[in-house]
Amino acid sequence: MQTTITKTPGGTTVHLAGRLDTPASLEVSKELEPVIQNATGEIVLECSELEYISSSGLRIFLTLRKAAASKGGKVIVKNISKEIRQVFMITGFLSLFEIQGDE
């Protein structure tokens, strides 16, 4: 799992590549701690290279959303695959996030 965090003028872009399974979630959670702490702007989760997401990965997305909501920020999920879109639909995450550019 590879995570790249880039500051943008309006917030932060987080590029996720690989499998966000339970072991990877522990590492990604640590890497995203500064983003969670400063979730005041727009947080874009770029998922074009995200191959898989587990319940632990979904929890990270939810944690980001809650942090952003409490600090006046916003989370946008971009470019999810059909498979991950299906997971979002089953879990109800489609209604929780703004989804852009998905297949």
Secondary structure, 3 states (H helix, E strand, C coil): CEEEEEEECCEEEEEEEEEECHHHHHHHHHHCHHHHHCCCCEEEEEEEEEEEECHHHHHHHHHHHHHHHHCCCEEEEECCCHHHHHHHHHHCHHHCCEEECCC
